[in-house]
Amino acid sequence: MRAFVFPGQGAQTVGMGRELAEAYPAARDVFDEVDEALGEKLSALIWDGDIETLTLTQNAQPALMATSMAAFRALESEGINIQDANFVAGHSLGEYSALCAAGALTLADTARLLRLRGVAMQEAVPVGQGAMAAILGLDFETVDAIAREAAGDEVCQAANDNDPAQVVISGHKAAVERAAALAKERGAKRALMLPVSAPFHSVLMQPAAAVMADALAGVDIQPPAVPLIANVRAEAVIEPGAIRRLLVEQVTGAVRWRESVANMAEAGVTDFWEIGAGKALSGMIKRIAKDVAVRNIGMPDEVRAVKG
């Protein structure tokens, strides 16, 4: 059994997807359609812009989705399609890429939703008030307890359960800093403040969740061709109404990636394909399910190699 998985924010690099677009007309068409949907040349920023501007949440989210979908369309050009997977899943914004690949959302709607999501998430909390930190070497339950203890009268919560030894916390800056220090006292190997501009996947994102609820209410969602393993439930979902609700919950809820991968492996998935920029998910998957195979699909040679 196979799962197609799609990366989230942090995987962006200037130039990503350019070689795919040069090698595969279907991949080029993805960037053209995203440019048209947004009414701007996002592709020019992706390929020739500066990393600071590309990393802005409102740009990174549609840019990473476009790169993932370009890789997926290139796969289709080589005869691999969505029916060659048993599940799809994505990390945070990658969940939108997964839904687009599975036919639940159109590419244009996905691009517009992610642009709005990025803007709404950035505007939910003034810059400098929120923060996120990666805690390495402690399990989710331990980090979750530390976050609650450090919160005080502020917000601090476990936001991303990435793998058995990597948990990201999110909330008010001072509370996150307290939690990071406490985690090191409790045996964490490292506690790294992340270079992000907002406390994603925390209750502080509630204004953004409200924006996305309104936006998603006006978008057509079809049943995906294969089940989505949803971030906030770590279980399969195919019903459009449920997908709509979970995409709203995802803005403030934790990304349960460790459980998602473990549940896919337990269901029989032995082959994970990370489709898009970077290899961050591949490393997490190998630490979660040690006996599975992981393949990266982000460059033309990696696409062509699927037929080897």
Phi and psi restraints in degrees (value plus and minus 20) as a CYANA .aco file:
   2 ARG   PHI    -151.9  -111.9
   2 ARG   PSI     127.3   167.3
   3 ALA   PHI    -146.9  -106.9
   3 ALA   PSI     117.2   157.2
   4 PHE   PHI    -117.1   -77.1
   4 PHE   PSI     104.4   144.4
   5 VAL   PHI    -143.5  -103.5
   5 VAL   PSI     130.1   170.1
   6 PHE   PHI    -148.9  -108.9
   6 PHE   PSI     111.3   151.3
   7 PRO   PHI     -93.3   -53.3
   7 PRO   PSI     142.9   182.9
   8 GLY   PHI    -131.2   -91.2
   8 GLY   PSI    -185.7  -145.7
   9 GLN   PHI     -83.3   -43.3
   9 GLN   PSI     124.0   164.0
  10 GLY   PHI      91.2   131.2
  10 GLY   PSI     -39.7     0.3
  11 ALA   PHI    -106.1   -66.1
  11 ALA   PSI     -25.5    14.5
  12 GLN   PHI     -89.5   -49.5
  12 GLN   PSI     120.2   160.2
  13 THR   PHI    -161.5  -121.5
  13 THR   PSI     127.3   167.3
  14 VAL   PHI     -86.7   -46.7
  14 VAL   PSI     111.2   151.2
  15 GLY   PHI      79.5   119.5
  15 GLY   PSI     -27.6    12.4
  16 MET   PHI     -82.2   -42.2
  16 MET   PSI     117.5   157.5
  17 GLY   PHI      64.5   104.5
  17 GLY   PSI     -31.9     8.1
  18 ARG   PHI     -82.0   -42.0
  18 ARG   PSI     -66.0   -26.0
  19 GLU   PHI     -86.3   -46.3
  19 GLU   PSI     -54.3   -14.3
  20 LEU   PHI     -82.3   -42.3
  20 LEU   PSI     -64.5   -24.5
  21 ALA   PHI     -85.5   -45.5
  21 ALA   PSI     -52.8   -12.8
  22 GLU   PHI     -95.0   -55.0
  22 GLU   PSI     -50.1   -10.1
  23 ALA   PHI    -111.1   -71.1
  23 ALA   PSI     -47.1    -7.1
  24 TYR   PHI    -151.1  -111.1
  24 TYR   PSI      94.6   134.6
  25 PRO   PHI     -74.8   -34.8
  25 PRO   PSI     -55.3   -15.3
  26 ALA   PHI     -85.1   -45.1
  26 ALA   PSI     -52.9   -12.9
  27 ALA   PHI     -91.5   -51.5
  27 ALA   PSI     -60.9   -20.9
  28 ARG   PHI     -80.8   -40.8
  28 ARG   PSI     -59.4   -19.4
  29 ASP   PHI     -80.5   -40.5
  29 ASP   PSI     -53.6   -13.6
  30 VAL   PHI     -80.4   -40.4
  30 VAL   PSI     -70.3   -30.3
  31 PHE   PHI     -82.6   -42.6
  31 PHE   PSI     -59.0   -19.0
  32 ASP   PHI     -83.0   -43.0
  32 ASP   PSI     -61.6   -21.6
  33 GLU   PHI     -89.6   -49.6
  33 GLU   PSI     -57.0   -17.0
  34 VAL   PHI     -86.7   -46.7
  34 VAL   PSI     -61.8   -21.8
  35 ASP   PHI     -76.9   -36.9
  35 ASP   PSI     -65.3   -25.3
  36 GLU   PHI     -85.8   -45.8
  36 GLU   PSI     -62.0   -22.0
  37 ALA   PHI     -83.5   -43.5
  37 ALA   PSI     -55.2   -15.2
  38 LEU   PHI    -111.3   -71.3
  38 LEU   PSI     -32.5     7.5
  39 GLY   PHI      49.8    89.8
  39 GLY   PSI       9.7    49.7
  40 GLU   PHI    -178.4  -138.4
  40 GLU   PSI     145.3   185.3
  41 LYS   PHI    -109.4   -69.4
  41 LYS   PSI      52.0    92.0
  42 LEU   PHI     -81.2   -41.2
  42 LEU   PSI     -52.9   -12.9
  43 SER   PHI     -79.7   -39.7
  43 SER   PSI     -56.0   -16.0
  44 ALA   PHI     -85.0   -45.0
  44 ALA   PSI     -58.9   -18.9
  45 LEU   PHI     -86.1   -46.1
  45 LEU   PSI     -62.6   -22.6
  46 ILE   PHI     -82.0   -42.0
  46 ILE   PSI     -62.2   -22.2
  47 TRP   PHI    -112.8   -72.8
  47 TRP   PSI     -49.5    -9.5
  48 ASP   PHI    -153.5  -113.5
  48 ASP   PSI     -12.7    27.3
  49 GLY   PHI    -105.7   -65.7
  49 GLY   PSI    -187.5  -147.5
  50 ASP   PHI    -124.1   -84.1
  50 ASP   PSI     131.4   171.4
  51 ILE   PHI     -85.8   -45.8
  51 ILE   PSI     -51.3   -11.3
  52 GLU   PHI     -83.3   -43.3
  52 GLU   PSI     -63.9   -23.9
  53 THR   PHI     -91.1   -51.1
  53 THR   PSI     -59.4   -19.4
  54 LEU   PHI     -83.0   -43.0
  54 LEU   PSI     -53.7   -13.7
  55 THR   PHI     -96.8   -56.8
  55 THR   PSI     -36.5     3.5
  56 LEU   PHI     -73.1   -33.1
  56 LEU   PSI     112.9   152.9
  57 THR   PHI     -72.3   -32.3
  57 THR   PSI     -60.7   -20.7
  58 GLN   PHI     -87.5   -47.5
  58 GLN   PSI     -41.5    -1.5
  59 ASN   PHI    -115.7   -75.7
  59 ASN   PSI     -63.1   -23.1
  60 ALA   PHI     -81.2   -41.2
  60 ALA   PSI     -58.5   -18.5
  61 GLN   PHI     -86.0   -46.0
  61 GLN   PSI     -73.9   -33.9
  62 PRO   PHI     -87.1   -47.1
  62 PRO   PSI     -49.4    -9.4
  63 ALA   PHI     -86.8   -46.8
  63 ALA   PSI     -63.4   -23.4
  64 LEU   PHI     -87.8   -47.8
  64 LEU   PSI     -58.7   -18.7
  65 MET   PHI     -82.5   -42.5
  65 MET   PSI     -64.4   -24.4
  66 ALA   PHI     -80.0   -40.0
  66 ALA   PSI     -61.4   -21.4
  67 THR   PHI     -86.2   -46.2
  67 THR   PSI     -61.7   -21.7
  68 SER   PHI     -82.3   -42.3
  68 SER   PSI     -64.1   -24.1
  69 MET   PHI     -90.2   -50.2
  69 MET   PSI     -51.5   -11.5
  70 ALA   PHI     -82.9   -42.9
  70 ALA   PSI     -63.1   -23.1
  71 ALA   PHI     -84.7   -44.7
  71 ALA   PSI     -58.6   -18.6
  72 PHE   PHI     -87.7   -47.7
  72 PHE   PSI     -62.3   -22.3
  73 ARG   PHI     -85.0   -45.0
  73 ARG   PSI     -53.6   -13.6
  74 ALA   PHI     -84.6   -44.6
  74 ALA   PSI     -60.9   -20.9
  75 LEU   PHI     -78.9   -38.9
  75 LEU   PSI     -63.5   -23.5
  76 GLU   PHI     -80.9   -40.9
  76 GLU   PSI     -55.2   -15.2
  77 SER   PHI     -84.1   -44.1
  77 SER   PSI     -44.8    -4.8
  78 GLU   PHI    -115.5   -75.5
  78 GLU   PSI     -11.4    28.6
  79 GLY   PHI      73.0   113.0
  79 GLY   PSI     -12.9    27.1
  80 ILE   PHI    -120.2   -80.2
  80 ILE   PSI     107.2   147.2
  81 ASN   PHI    -150.4  -110.4
  81 ASN   PSI    -197.0  -157.0
  82 ILE   PHI     -82.7   -42.7
  82 ILE   PSI     -48.6    -8.6
  83 GLN   PHI     -89.9   -49.9
  83 GLN   PSI     -28.4    11.6
  84 ASP   PHI    -103.0   -63.0
  84 ASP   PSI     -19.2    20.8
  85 ALA   PHI    -134.9   -94.9
  85 ALA   PSI     134.1   174.1
  86 ASN   PHI    -117.9   -77.9
  86 ASN   PSI     -45.8    -5.8
  87 PHE   PHI    -164.9  -124.9
  87 PHE   PSI     136.5   176.5
  88 VAL   PHI    -143.8  -103.8
  88 VAL   PSI     132.7   172.7
  89 ALA   PHI    -177.9  -137.9
  89 ALA   PSI     136.4   176.4
  90 GLY   PHI    -167.8  -127.8
  90 GLY   PSI     132.2   172.2
  91 HIS   PHI    -110.4   -70.4
  91 HIS   PSI      90.5   130.5
  92 SER   PHI      38.5    78.5
  92 SER   PSI    -132.9   -92.9
  93 LEU   PHI     -79.1   -39.1
  93 LEU   PSI     -45.0    -5.0
  94 GLY   PHI     -80.8   -40.8
  94 GLY   PSI     -39.9     0.1
  95 GLU   PHI     -85.0   -45.0
  95 GLU   PSI     -53.8   -13.8
  96 TYR   PHI     -88.4   -48.4
  96 TYR   PSI     -60.3   -20.3
  97 SER   PHI     -80.4   -40.4
  97 SER   PSI     -62.8   -22.8
  98 ALA   PHI     -81.2   -41.2
  98 ALA   PSI     -63.6   -23.6
  99 LEU   PHI     -87.4   -47.4
  99 LEU   PSI     -56.1   -16.1
 100 CYS   PHI     -86.4   -46.4
 100 CYS   PSI     -65.8   -25.8
 101 ALA   PHI     -80.8   -40.8
 101 ALA   PSI     -54.5   -14.5
 102 ALA   PHI    -106.4   -66.4
 102 ALA   PSI     -15.8    24.2
 103 GLY   PHI      61.2   101.2
 103 GLY   PSI     -10.3    29.7
 104 ALA   PHI     -97.7   -57.7
 104 ALA   PSI     -51.6   -11.6
 105 LEU   PHI    -146.3  -106.3
 105 LEU   PSI     125.7   165.7
 106 THR   PHI     -94.2   -54.2
 106 THR   PSI     138.8   178.8
 107 LEU   PHI     -83.0   -43.0
 107 LEU   PSI     -62.5   -22.5
 108 ALA   PHI     -83.7   -43.7
 108 ALA   PSI     -65.0   -25.0
 109 ASP   PHI     -83.3   -43.3
 109 ASP   PSI     -59.6   -19.6
 110 THR   PHI     -82.8   -42.8
 110 THR   PSI     -63.7   -23.7
 111 ALA   PHI     -81.9   -41.9
 111 ALA   PSI     -66.0   -26.0
 112 ARG   PHI     -86.4   -46.4
 112 ARG   PSI     -59.8   -19.8
 113 LEU   PHI     -83.1   -43.1
 113 LEU   PSI     -61.2   -21.2
 114 LEU   PHI     -93.0   -53.0
 114 LEU   PSI     -53.8   -13.8
 115 ARG   PHI     -82.5   -42.5
 115 ARG   PSI     -66.1   -26.1
 116 LEU   PHI     -84.3   -44.3
 116 LEU   PSI     -62.2   -22.2
 117 ARG   PHI     -80.5   -40.5
 117 ARG   PSI     -63.8   -23.8
 118 GLY   PHI     -83.1   -43.1
 118 GLY   PSI     -65.0   -25.0
 119 VAL   PHI     -83.5   -43.5
 119 VAL   PSI     -66.1   -26.1
 120 ALA   PHI     -84.5   -44.5
 120 ALA   PSI     -59.5   -19.5
 121 MET   PHI     -87.6   -47.6
 121 MET   PSI     -57.8   -17.8
 122 GLN   PHI     -88.1   -48.1
 122 GLN   PSI     -57.5   -17.5
 123 GLU   PHI    -102.8   -62.8
 123 GLU   PSI     -31.2     8.8
 124 ALA   PHI     -86.3   -46.3
 124 ALA   PSI     -52.6   -12.6
 125 VAL   PHI    -155.2  -115.2
 125 VAL   PSI     109.0   149.0
 126 PRO   PHI     -76.8   -36.8
 126 PRO   PSI     121.5   161.5
 127 VAL   PHI     -76.2   -36.2
 127 VAL   PSI     113.6   153.6
 128 GLY   PHI      78.8   118.8
 128 GLY   PSI     -37.6     2.4
 129 GLN   PHI    -108.0   -68.0
 129 GLN   PSI     -47.1    -7.1
 130 GLY   PHI    -132.1   -92.1
 130 GLY   PSI     146.1   186.1
 131 ALA   PHI    -180.8  -140.8
 131 ALA   PSI     145.1   185.1
 132 MET   PHI    -157.0  -117.0
 132 MET   PSI     132.2   172.2
 133 ALA   PHI    -163.6  -123.6
 133 ALA   PSI     122.9   162.9
 134 ALA   PHI    -116.3   -76.3
 134 ALA   PSI     106.4   146.4
 135 ILE   PHI    -125.8   -85.8
 135 ILE   PSI      98.9   138.9
 136 LEU   PHI    -129.0   -89.0
 136 LEU   PSI     113.4   153.4
 137 GLY   PHI      79.5   119.5
 137 GLY   PSI     -17.7    22.3
 138 LEU   PHI    -144.9  -104.9
 138 LEU   PSI     130.0   170.0
 139 ASP   PHI    -101.7   -61.7
 139 ASP   PSI     150.6   190.6
 140 PHE   PHI     -79.5   -39.5
 140 PHE   PSI     -66.1   -26.1
 141 GLU   PHI     -80.8   -40.8
 141 GLU   PSI     -60.5   -20.5
 142 THR   PHI     -86.2   -46.2
 142 THR   PSI     -65.8   -25.8
 143 VAL   PHI     -87.2   -47.2
 143 VAL   PSI     -59.2   -19.2
 144 ASP   PHI     -79.3   -39.3
 144 ASP   PSI     -62.8   -22.8
 145 ALA   PHI     -86.5   -46.5
 145 ALA   PSI     -60.4   -20.4
 146 ILE   PHI     -83.7   -43.7
 146 ILE   PSI     -62.8   -22.8
 147 ALA   PHI     -80.6   -40.6
 147 ALA   PSI     -64.3   -24.3
 148 ARG   PHI     -83.3   -43.3
 148 ARG   PSI     -61.0   -21.0
 149 GLU   PHI     -84.9   -44.9
 149 GLU   PSI     -59.4   -19.4
 150 ALA   PHI     -99.0   -59.0
 150 ALA   PSI     -37.5     2.5
 151 ALA   PHI     -81.5   -41.5
 151 ALA   PSI     -62.2   -22.2
 152 GLY   PHI      41.5    81.5
 152 GLY   PSI    -148.3  -108.3
 153 ASP   PHI    -116.5   -76.5
 153 ASP   PSI      -4.9    35.1
 154 GLU   PHI    -130.9   -90.9
 154 GLU   PSI    -194.6  -154.6
 155 VAL   PHI    -122.7   -82.7
 155 VAL   PSI     109.8   149.8
 156 CYS   PHI    -173.6  -133.6
 156 CYS   PSI     101.5   141.5
 157 GLN   PHI    -166.5  -126.5
 157 GLN   PSI     136.4   176.4
 158 ALA   PHI     -90.3   -50.3
 158 ALA   PSI     104.0   144.0
 159 ALA   PHI    -127.7   -87.7
 159 ALA   PSI     -59.5   -19.5
 160 ASN   PHI    -150.4  -110.4
 160 ASN   PSI      97.0   137.0
 161 ASP   PHI    -114.8   -74.8
 161 ASP   PSI      67.1   107.1
 162 ASN   PHI    -101.3   -61.3
 162 ASN   PSI     -65.7   -25.7
 163 ASP   PHI    -180.0  -140.0
 163 ASP   PSI    -200.0  -160.0
 164 PRO   PHI     -79.0   -39.0
 164 PRO   PSI     -38.3     1.7
 165 ALA   PHI    -153.1  -113.1
 165 ALA   PSI       3.7    43.7
 166 GLN   PHI    -162.0  -122.0
 166 GLN   PSI      92.6   132.6
 167 VAL   PHI    -147.9  -107.9
 167 VAL   PSI     114.3   154.3
 168 VAL   PHI    -123.5   -83.5
 168 VAL   PSI     113.9   153.9
 169 ILE   PHI    -128.8   -88.8
 169 ILE   PSI     136.8   176.8
 170 SER   PHI    -168.2  -128.2
 170 SER   PSI     128.5   168.5
 171 GLY   PHI     135.8   175.8
 171 GLY   PSI    -175.0  -135.0
 172 HIS   PHI     -83.1   -43.1
 172 HIS   PSI     121.7   161.7
 173 LYS   PHI     -75.1   -35.1
 173 LYS   PSI     -68.7   -28.7
 174 ALA   PHI     -84.2   -44.2
 174 ALA   PSI     -58.7   -18.7
 175 ALA   PHI     -87.6   -47.6
 175 ALA   PSI     -60.6   -20.6
 176 VAL   PHI     -84.3   -44.3
 176 VAL   PSI     -60.3   -20.3
 177 GLU   PHI     -84.4   -44.4
 177 GLU   PSI     -59.9   -19.9
 178 ARG   PHI     -82.3   -42.3
 178 ARG   PSI     -63.6   -23.6
 179 ALA   PHI     -85.4   -45.4
 179 ALA   PSI     -59.8   -19.8
 180 ALA   PHI     -82.2   -42.2
 180 ALA   PSI     -63.7   -23.7
 181 ALA   PHI     -84.5   -44.5
 181 ALA   PSI     -62.0   -22.0
 182 LEU   PHI     -85.4   -45.4
 182 LEU   PSI     -58.2   -18.2
 183 ALA   PHI     -81.6   -41.6
 183 ALA   PSI     -60.8   -20.8
 184 LYS   PHI     -85.4   -45.4
 184 LYS   PSI     -57.2   -17.2
 185 GLU   PHI     -84.2   -44.2
 185 GLU   PSI     -52.4   -12.4
 186 ARG   PHI    -109.3   -69.3
 186 ARG   PSI     -11.8    28.2
 187 GLY   PHI      88.8   128.8
 187 GLY   PSI     -13.1    26.9
 188 ALA   PHI     -83.5   -43.5
 188 ALA   PSI     119.6   159.6
 189 LYS   PHI     -86.8   -46.8
 189 LYS   PSI     -60.8   -20.8
 190 ARG   PHI    -169.9  -129.9
 190 ARG   PSI     134.6   174.6
 191 ALA   PHI    -157.6  -117.6
 191 ALA   PSI      85.6   125.6
 192 LEU   PHI    -130.1   -90.1
 192 LEU   PSI     101.6   141.6
 193 MET   PHI     -88.8   -48.8
 193 MET   PSI     112.8   152.8
 194 LEU   PHI    -113.7   -73.7
 194 LEU   PSI     126.7   166.7
 195 PRO   PHI    -101.4   -61.4
 195 PRO   PSI      44.9    84.9
 196 VAL   PHI    -137.7   -97.7
 196 VAL   PSI     139.9   179.9
 197 SER   PHI    -123.9   -83.9
 197 SER   PSI     -16.7    23.3
 198 ALA   PHI    -177.7  -137.7
 198 ALA   PSI     137.0   177.0
 199 PRO   PHI    -105.6   -65.6
 199 PRO   PSI      56.6    96.6
 200 PHE   PHI     -82.9   -42.9
 200 PHE   PSI     133.1   173.1
 201 HIS   PHI      36.2    76.2
 201 HIS   PSI      18.6    58.6
 202 SER   PHI    -149.0  -109.0
 202 SER   PSI     147.6   187.6
 203 VAL   PHI     -85.6   -45.6
 203 VAL   PSI     -35.1     4.9
 204 LEU   PHI     -86.1   -46.1
 204 LEU   PSI     -35.1     4.9
 205 MET   PHI    -106.1   -66.1
 205 MET   PSI     -10.6    29.4
 206 GLN   PHI     -76.3   -36.3
 206 GLN   PSI     -59.1   -19.1
 207 PRO   PHI     -78.7   -38.7
 207 PRO   PSI     -56.6   -16.6
 208 ALA   PHI     -90.1   -50.1
 208 ALA   PSI     -56.2   -16.2
 209 ALA   PHI     -81.9   -41.9
 209 ALA   PSI     -59.4   -19.4
 210 ALA   PHI     -84.8   -44.8
 210 ALA   PSI     -60.7   -20.7
 211 VAL   PHI     -81.5   -41.5
 211 VAL   PSI     -63.9   -23.9
 212 MET   PHI     -90.4   -50.4
 212 MET   PSI     -51.9   -11.9
 213 ALA   PHI     -81.6   -41.6
 213 ALA   PSI     -64.2   -24.2
 214 ASP   PHI     -84.6   -44.6
 214 ASP   PSI     -64.6   -24.6
 215 ALA   PHI     -86.0   -46.0
 215 ALA   PSI     -64.6   -24.6
 216 LEU   PHI     -88.4   -48.4
 216 LEU   PSI     -46.9    -6.9
 217 ALA   PHI     -83.6   -43.6
 217 ALA   PSI     -45.7    -5.7
 218 GLY   PHI    -120.5   -80.5
 218 GLY   PSI      -9.6    30.4
 219 VAL   PHI    -133.9   -93.9
 219 VAL   PSI     117.5   157.5
 220 ASP   PHI     -96.0   -56.0
 220 ASP   PSI     105.5   145.5
 221 ILE   PHI    -138.9   -98.9
 221 ILE   PSI     103.6   143.6
 222 GLN   PHI    -116.4   -76.4
 222 GLN   PSI     137.5   177.5
 223 PRO   PHI     -80.7   -40.7
 223 PRO   PSI     109.8   149.8
 224 PRO   PHI     -84.9   -44.9
 224 PRO   PSI     129.8   169.8
 225 ALA   PHI     -83.6   -43.6
 225 ALA   PSI     -49.9    -9.9
 226 VAL   PHI    -153.3  -113.3
 226 VAL   PSI     136.0   176.0
 227 PRO   PHI     -82.4   -42.4
 227 PRO   PSI     122.9   162.9
 228 LEU   PHI    -112.2   -72.2
 228 LEU   PSI     111.5   151.5
 229 ILE   PHI    -109.7   -69.7
 229 ILE   PSI      85.6   125.6
 230 ALA   PHI     -97.6   -57.6
 230 ALA   PSI     120.8   160.8
 231 ASN   PHI     -73.5   -33.5
 231 ASN   PSI     -67.9   -27.9
 232 VAL   PHI    -103.2   -63.2
 232 VAL   PSI     -34.2     5.8
 233 ARG   PHI    -131.7   -91.7
 233 ARG   PSI     -42.7    -2.7
 234 ALA   PHI      38.0    78.0
 234 ALA   PSI      13.0    53.0
 235 GLU   PHI    -165.0  -125.0
 235 GLU   PSI     145.0   185.0
 236 ALA   PHI     -91.5   -51.5
 236 ALA   PSI     122.3   162.3
 237 VAL   PHI    -163.9  -123.9
 237 VAL   PSI     120.4   160.4
 238 ILE   PHI    -153.3  -113.3
 238 ILE   PSI     -33.4     6.6
 239 GLU   PHI     -99.3   -59.3
 239 GLU   PSI     105.2   145.2
 240 PRO   PHI     -75.8   -35.8
 240 PRO   PSI     -59.8   -19.8
 241 GLY   PHI     -82.9   -42.9
 241 GLY   PSI     -59.7   -19.7
 242 ALA   PHI     -86.9   -46.9
 242 ALA   PSI     -61.3   -21.3
 243 ILE   PHI     -79.6   -39.6
 243 ILE   PSI     -64.0   -24.0
 244 ARG   PHI     -78.7   -38.7
 244 ARG   PSI     -67.3   -27.3
 245 ARG   PHI     -83.1   -43.1
 245 ARG   PSI     -62.1   -22.1
 246 LEU   PHI     -90.3   -50.3
 246 LEU   PSI     -51.5   -11.5
 247 LEU   PHI     -86.5   -46.5
 247 LEU   PSI     -51.7   -11.7
 248 VAL   PHI     -92.3   -52.3
 248 VAL   PSI     -67.5   -27.5
 249 GLU   PHI     -80.0   -40.0
 249 GLU   PSI     -51.7   -11.7
 250 GLN   PHI     -81.0   -41.0
 250 GLN   PSI     -49.0    -9.0
 251 VAL   PHI     -82.5   -42.5
 251 VAL   PSI     -58.6   -18.6
 252 THR   PHI    -126.0   -86.0
 252 THR   PSI     -32.3     7.7
 253 GLY   PHI    -112.8   -72.8
 253 GLY   PSI     145.6   185.6
 254 ALA   PHI     -94.9   -54.9
 254 ALA   PSI     126.1   166.1
 255 VAL   PHI    -106.3   -66.3
 255 VAL   PSI      88.5   128.5
 256 ARG   PHI    -112.4   -72.4
 256 ARG   PSI      45.1    85.1
 257 TRP   PHI     -91.1   -51.1
 257 TRP   PSI     -61.7   -21.7
 258 ARG   PHI     -77.1   -37.1
 258 ARG   PSI     -68.4   -28.4
 259 GLU   PHI     -86.8   -46.8
 259 GLU   PSI     -57.1   -17.1
 260 SER   PHI     -80.5   -40.5
 260 SER   PSI     -69.0   -29.0
 261 VAL   PHI     -86.0   -46.0
 261 VAL   PSI     -64.0   -24.0
 262 ALA   PHI     -80.7   -40.7
 262 ALA   PSI     -59.5   -19.5
 263 ASN   PHI     -89.1   -49.1
 263 ASN   PSI     -56.6   -16.6
 264 MET   PHI     -86.1   -46.1
 264 MET   PSI     -62.4   -22.4
 265 ALA   PHI     -82.9   -42.9
 265 ALA   PSI     -61.1   -21.1
 266 GLU   PHI     -85.7   -45.7
 266 GLU   PSI     -50.4   -10.4
 267 ALA   PHI     -96.2   -56.2
 267 ALA   PSI     -28.6    11.4
 268 GLY   PHI      96.9   136.9
 268 GLY   PSI     -18.1    21.9
 269 VAL   PHI     -90.1   -50.1
 269 VAL   PSI     105.0   145.0
 270 THR   PHI    -135.8   -95.8
 270 THR   PSI     -27.0    13.0
 271 ASP   PHI    -155.6  -115.6
 271 ASP   PSI      92.7   132.7
 272 PHE   PHI    -130.8   -90.8
 272 PHE   PSI     107.5   147.5
 273 TRP   PHI    -130.6   -90.6
 273 TRP   PSI      97.0   137.0
 274 GLU   PHI    -108.8   -68.8
 274 GLU   PSI      95.1   135.1
 275 ILE   PHI    -129.4   -89.4
 275 ILE   PSI      92.1   132.1
 276 GLY   PHI     111.7   151.7
 276 GLY   PSI    -174.0  -134.0
 277 ALA   PHI     -99.1   -59.1
 277 ALA   PSI     122.5   162.5
 278 GLY   PHI      55.7    95.7
 278 GLY   PSI    -197.6  -157.6
 279 LYS   PHI    -156.2  -116.2
 279 LYS   PSI       2.4    42.4
 280 ALA   PHI     -82.0   -42.0
 280 ALA   PSI     -63.0   -23.0
 281 LEU   PHI     -86.7   -46.7
 281 LEU   PSI     -55.0   -15.0
 282 SER   PHI     -79.8   -39.8
 282 SER   PSI     -63.8   -23.8
 283 GLY   PHI     -82.4   -42.4
 283 GLY   PSI     -62.5   -22.5
 284 MET   PHI     -82.2   -42.2
 284 MET   PSI     -65.3   -25.3
 285 ILE   PHI     -80.6   -40.6
 285 ILE   PSI     -62.0   -22.0
 286 LYS   PHI     -85.0   -45.0
 286 LYS   PSI     -50.2   -10.2
 287 ARG   PHI    -100.5   -60.5
 287 ARG   PSI     -40.3    -0.3
 288 ILE   PHI    -109.1   -69.1
 288 ILE   PSI     -66.9   -26.9
 289 ALA   PHI    -148.5  -108.5
 289 ALA   PSI      71.8   111.8
 290 LYS   PHI     -88.6   -48.6
 290 LYS   PSI     -40.3    -0.3
 291 ASP   PHI    -116.0   -76.0
 291 ASP   PSI     -17.8    22.2
 292 VAL   PHI    -110.9   -70.9
 292 VAL   PSI     141.0   181.0
 293 ALA   PHI    -117.5   -77.5
 293 ALA   PSI     122.8   162.8
 294 VAL   PHI    -146.3  -106.3
 294 VAL   PSI     112.7   152.7
 295 ARG   PHI    -146.5  -106.5
 295 ARG   PSI     118.3   158.3
 296 ASN   PHI    -121.3   -81.3
 296 ASN   PSI     114.3   154.3
 297 ILE   PHI    -145.6  -105.6
 297 ILE   PSI      71.3   111.3
 298 GLY   PHI    -161.9  -121.9
 298 GLY   PSI     -29.9    10.1
 299 MET   PHI    -149.1  -109.1
 299 MET   PSI     137.0   177.0
 300 PRO   PHI     -75.5   -35.5
 300 PRO   PSI     -60.4   -20.4
 301 ASP   PHI     -86.1   -46.1
 301 ASP   PSI     -51.6   -11.6
 302 GLU   PHI     -92.1   -52.1
 302 GLU   PSI     -54.0   -14.0
 303 VAL   PHI     -86.7   -46.7
 303 VAL   PSI     -68.6   -28.6
 304 ARG   PHI     -84.2   -44.2
 304 ARG   PSI     -48.8    -8.8
 305 ALA   PHI     -88.5   -48.5
 305 ALA   PSI     -36.5     3.5
 306 VAL   PHI     -85.8   -45.8
 306 VAL   PSI     -39.4     0.6
 307 LYS   PHI    -113.9   -73.9
 307 LYS   PSI     -22.7    17.3
